[in-house]
Amino acid sequence: MPAIDVPVRRFSVVSQRPFDEVVRRLTATIGRPDQKTFHDAVASAATVVELEGVVRQAVGSSDLMEFVRFDSGDVLR
C-alpha cells in the first residue's frame, strides 16, 4: 500500500480559563453530521463543487468536523 502524505495544521490555545471549559467551548463549535446522511450526500455529489458544498454544510463554526470519537481508556481495555 503506498504512503499518502496528509498535511495537518496544529494549533495551540493559551487561556486563563479552566481546561475543561476550553475543551467544552471548542467542542461546541465542531460539526457532527449524521454519518449516513453525510456519506450518502458525498456519494451522490457529481462534481467537486457539489462535494465542497456537502462538506461546507457539515463543518461547524470552527471549520472542523468530527467523524468519530473514541474513549482511549475503553479502546485500551
Sequence and secondary structure as in RCSB ss.txt:
>XXXX:A:sequence
MPAIDVPVRRFSVVSQRPFDEVVRRLTATIGRPDQKTFHDAVASAATVVELEGVVRQAVGSSDLMEFVRFDSGDV
LR
>XXXX:A:secstr
               SS HHHHHHHHHTTSB   HHHHHHHHHH  SHHHHHHHHHHHS TTS B      HHHH
H 
